[in-house]
């Protein structure tokens, strides 16, 4: 059995009963995190324009959009919902930057509706295979070397989820994953430049998953050696440093999806540690903006390249702020907290925060690489000559420093409270209850019913 066949067989045959409780819990949390971020993201920049564009194209009414309830072709619904779920960058992630749920969940929802419904147990299995396959294609920082990990690795996860729910055979699934290889792409320059392309890439990945599964179901073939071939994934994106056997090693026994990160704060994963440290120093020493002389932040080179540039308010202020260490630190000092509302354009432009930003300095230091992907040091110097220092190796929400159940709930509640198009409390409660007992639902489409906002629809 080749690695490609083994992977495809896993997608087709694994059942929820075969999955450990920890992985099932991760899948449920991915579902809640993605949906919460999507509900909150419905009023963000670019969403109305994308909604109008996709609606104007017409097509078969196959699947619904979250919040608005419009019915679009399945691949278009997946694209819209994927963009929606990434609009606030408060979804789950996987170091060094792959965002799984915001593509896997929309692809699974669209495929479930396209298929005429599915049980909750089947949706749960699809989320598991989508997250696990995406996690197994995840690469290192040096292998990506500027490629957007979501656009490269997560394509296989969204395709796996859609293939499972559309009932593809092992051979068809292998073709779908082979087709997905041809759609890998995306650049981190989108993040660095603070553009809406960040969330659009997420939508494309969800769309691609549905389309590749549909193409394979129709008999379109993809490269069978998409992983191990001379021009397969291990060579092209793994740069001949990825062991072709790695993506299938201990498949079904070891669960890499359990390494998924759930952010404590609504900004880039590279800012989680520095936000945590800054908030801790502010609370411990009763620091207020007028006392601050300077703030020094040390990051590893990879994170520094991503979030360490001098802050400026560009065409997409929220994205600029989410991917700025300077902004996240200054906002934490000014507000003593970090929530979704702090990344609104008016909050970003607030004078006190802008003045603090000028006192924040970020440097990259290779010495931090030895301490881990999220290692960070923060020093806050006051005008009276005191210096307060803190360091952290594992940011909150990352493996080894997991969020509590209460913190997961707080994340979701922040999304619901922030949403422009609010959901009635009974709908929110019905969604959370359905997710908790997902394996018992006769039709998983009932979850989508809960996620349409009456005001938006």
N, C-alpha and C positions, 0 to 999 in steps of 0.2 A: 504494500500500500504506500503510495507516494504521500508526501506531506500535504499536497493539495487535496487529495482524496480524503485523507484523514481529517483535515480541517472541514471539508464539506460534509462529511458524514457526521461530524460533531454538530454542525449547524442543524442538520435535518433530524437527528435522532435523539439528542439530549432532551430529557424531560425535566420539569420542575422538581419531580420527586428524586431525580438523580443529583440535584444541586445542594450543597451544604447550606445550612441556615444562614451563615455569614454572607455568602454570595447572594442569596435571595434577599436578605436585608439590604445589601448594597444596591441591588436592582430597584427595590422599592424606594430607597432614598434618592436614587438617580431620577426616578419618575417624579417624585415630589419636588425635588430641586429644579428640574427642568420646567415642569408645569408652573411652579411658583414664579420663576424668572420670566416665563412667557407671559403670564397674566400681568405682571408688573411692567413688562416691556412694550405693551401694546400701544402706548402713547409716545414712544420714543422716535427720534429722528429717522426718517427713511421708511418707517413702517406704513404710513398712509400712502406714500408714493408706490411702494411695492404692492400694496393691496390693490390700488387702482390699476397698476400695470398688469398684474396677473388676472384681475377680473376682466380687463378689457380684451384679453386674448381668447376668452371663451373656452370651449372644450367640454368634454363629458363631465357631468356633475358626479364626482366619485367619492370625494372625501371633504371633510369640513375643516375650516380654519378655527383655531382656538380663539376665544374671546368674541370674535365677530360672527362666527357661525356661517360664513359664506361657503358655498359648495363649489369646489374646483376639481379639475383633474387631479388624480392622486399625487402625481409628482409635483404639481404646483402647490397643492396644500402642504406637502412635506417641505417644500422650499420656503413657503411663507412661515410656517410654524417653526422651522429651524432658525430662520432669521429672527423671529420674535423671541425665541428662547435664549438667544445669545445677545439680545439688544442691550442688556444691562451687565453682561459679563459676570453674573452672579449664579451661574450654573455650575455643575460639577466640572472637574478637570483631572488631568493626569500629567504629572511632571514628565517632560519639561514643557508641556503646553497644549496637549491634546484635549479637546472638549468633546466628551463622548455623548452624554445624555441629550444635549441640544440638537443632535442629529439622529441618534438612535431612536429616541422617543417619538419625534415627528414622523420618521420613516415607518416605525411600527404602527402608529396610529393610522397613517394613511393606508398602509397595506391591510390593516385589519378592516377598515371600511371598504376598501377595494374588493376584499375577499367576501364581503357580505356579513362580516362579523366573525368573532372568535371568542372562545372562552377566556376568562381571566387567567387561567392556568397557562394557556397558550401564549397570551400576551406576556406573561411573566417569563416564560421560557424564551420568547423572542428577545426580550430585553436582556436576559442573561447572555444569550449567544451573541447579541450585538455588542454588549459591553466587553465580554471576554475576548471576542475576536478583535475588536478595536484595540484593546489593551495589549494583545499579543503582537500586533503590528507596530506598536509604539517603539520608537527608536531613541537614541541618545542625542544630546544637544549637538555633538560634533557631526553626527550622521545627518541630522536635519540641516544644519549649517545655514539657517535662514529660511528654509521651507517652513510653512505653517504646519505644525504637527496635526492639527485638525484636518487640513486639506489632504494630508498624506495618509495617515494611519486610520482615521475614523471612517473614511470611505468604505473600508472593508467591514466595519461594524454596522453601519447603516444598511449596507447591502445584505449582510447576513441576517439582520432582523427582518427585513422585507422578504427575503427569500424564504425564511422559515414560515412567515404568516401567509404567504401566497402558495405554500404547499409544494415548493420545488423539490425535485428529486435530487439525489446526490450529484448526478452528472449536470443537471441544470444549475445547481448551486455553484458547482465548480466553474461553469461558464460565467455565471453572474459575478463571482469574485474575480475571475480573469478579466472581464470587462471593466471592473472597478479599477484594476491596475492602470488602465488607460485614462482614468479620470483623476489620478492623484495630482495635487498641485496646491498652489497658494503660497504667499510670502508673508513673513513677519514684518516686512516693510509697511504693510497695511496698519499694523499695530503701532509701530514706531512713529509713523506720520499721523496717527490719530484719525483714521478714516473709517467710514461706514463699511468699507470692504471687509472689516473684521467679522461683522455679523452676517454679511452677505455670503462669505465663504461657508459659514456654518449652514446656511440654507441650501447652498449648492450641494454640500455633502449629503444632506438629508434627501434632496431631490435625486441625486445620483444613485443612492441606495435603491429607491423605488424603481427608477428607470432601468438600472442594470438587472434587477430581478424580473421586470416585465420583459425586457429584451431576451433574457435567457429562457423565460417561460414560452416565448414565441419561437424559440429555436435558433436564436442568434448565438453564435459561439464566441467565446473569449479564449485567450491563451491558457492552455491547461497547466503549463508550468509557470504560473504567474508568480510563484514564490521562489522556486529553485532554478528556474531557467537561466540561460546565459545572459539574457536581458530581463530577468525577473526582478522582483522586489528587493531581494537580498543584494543584488548587484547595483541596481539603479539608485535606490534610496538608502540601502544599508551600506553602500559604498565598499562592498566586498569585505566589510568588517562584521556584518551581521551573519551569524551562523544560520544557514537556511533551516536547520533543524530546530532552532530556538522557538519559533512561533507555535510549534506543535509539541514541544517538550512537556511531558506530564499533562497533556491536554485532558481535561475532565477530572484531574486529580489535584492539580494546583490551580488556584483561581487568582489570576493577576488583576482581575477587576476589583479585588479588595484593596488595591493600592490607589483607587480613585480618591481624589481630594474633594472635600466639600468646604468651600471658603467660608470663613467666619465674617469676612468683610467684603463689600461689593466692589471689588477692584481686582486688578491683575494678581495672579498667584504670587508673583515676585514682590508684591507689596504687602502681603499678609503679615510677614514677620516684623517688618519695620513699623507697621501700623500697631501691632500688638505691643511692641516695645515702647513706642512713643506714648500710647495711651497709659501704659503702666507707669512710666516715669512721670507723666502729668499728674496722675492720681496720687502717686506716692509722695511727690514733692510739692504738691499744690501749685504747679506751674501755670502761669497765665501768659498770654501773648506779650504783654508789655515787659515782662521779665526776661524774655528770651534774647540772648545775644547772637547765638548761632546754633545750628543743628548739623552735626556731621553724621552721615550715613555711609557705612561701608558694606558693599555688596560683592558677590562673586562676579567675575567678568560677564557671564552669560546674562544674569539678571540686570547688571548695570547697563548692558547694551539695550535691553528691553525697556527698562523704566528709569534709567539714570540720566537721561538728557535733560537739559534746562527746560523748564516748563514754559509753555506758551499756550494761550487760548486760540485754537485754530478754528476750522470750520465745523468741527465736531467736538465741542467742549467736553462732553461726558467722556468720550474716548480718550481725549488728551489727558484728562484728570485720572481716569482709571489706570492708565499706563504711565503714571508719573510718581516717582518716589517723593519728589519735592512736594507735590500737591497733597499726597496722602498724609505725609508727616505734618505739614502746615495745617491741614484741616483737622487732624486729630488733636493738635494743640489748641486750636481755636474753639473746637466744639466739645472736646472731651469724650467724643464717641465717633463712630463711623457707621452711617446708615445710607440707604439709597437716596434719601433726600439731599444728602450732602454732595451729591454728584449732579444735581440740577445746574443748568447754566448760570442761574442767578446766584446760587450758593458758591459756585466756582469763582465767580467774579467778585465776591464780597471783599471789601477793602482790607479787612484785618488779615484774611487768608493770603491775599496777594502780597501784602507787606511781609508776612512771615516767610513766604516762598523765597524771597530774596535773601533770607538768612539760612536757608537749607542748602547744604553742599553734599553731593553724592560722588563717591569714588568707587572704582572697581579694584578689587584686590584678589589676586590668584590664591593667596594663602587661605581664603575662605572656602575654596573648592574642597579642601580636605575635611571640612566640617559638615559638608552636605549641600544639597541643591538649594536649600532655602536659608542658609546661614547668613546672619546679618548682625552688624554692630551699630548701635545708636548712641551718640553722645550729645547731650543738650547742655550748653553752657549758658549761664545766666549773666545778667549785667552786673551783679554784685560779686562775680568771680567764681561762683560755684560751678562744678562740672558734674553732671550725672550721667553715668554710663550703664548700659545694659546690652547683653548679647543673647542671641537665640540661635540654635542650630536647626531646629525643626519648627516650622511655622504651624500655627493652629490649623487643624483640618487636614494636615498631611499625615501619611502613615507614621505612626509613632507618637502622634499628638492629636488623636481623633477628637472630633466634637462630641459633646454629650447629646443625649436625646433632647434635652431642653434647648441646647444651642441649635440643633437642627430645626426645632419648632420655631425658635426665634427668627431664624433665617426666613422660613416660609411666611411667618406672620409679617415680617418687614415687607416682603413682596406684596402680600395682600393689602396691607395698609397703604402702600405707596401707589397702587394701581390706579390709573386714570379711569379705567372702566371696571369698577368694583363688582365682585361677585356677591350675591346674597349669601348670608351666613349659612342657610340650609344647603346651598350648593357646595360651599367649601367643606362643610362637615360631611356631606355625602361623598365627595371625592376622597377625602382622607380616610373615611371608613371603608370605601371600596378598595383603596390601595392597601389598607391594612389586611383585608381579607380577599386579596386579588385572586388567589387560587380557588375561591368559592364562587366567583361571579360566572353566570351563565353566558353573558355577553359583555365583553370588555368595552363595547361602544358606549355603554351606560356611563363610563367615566367621562367620555367626551361631552355627553349631554350636560354634565355638571360644570363644564368649563366654558360655556357660552355666556357672556355677560349680557343680560337683557338690554341694558342701555346702549351697548355697542351694536348688538344685533338689530 
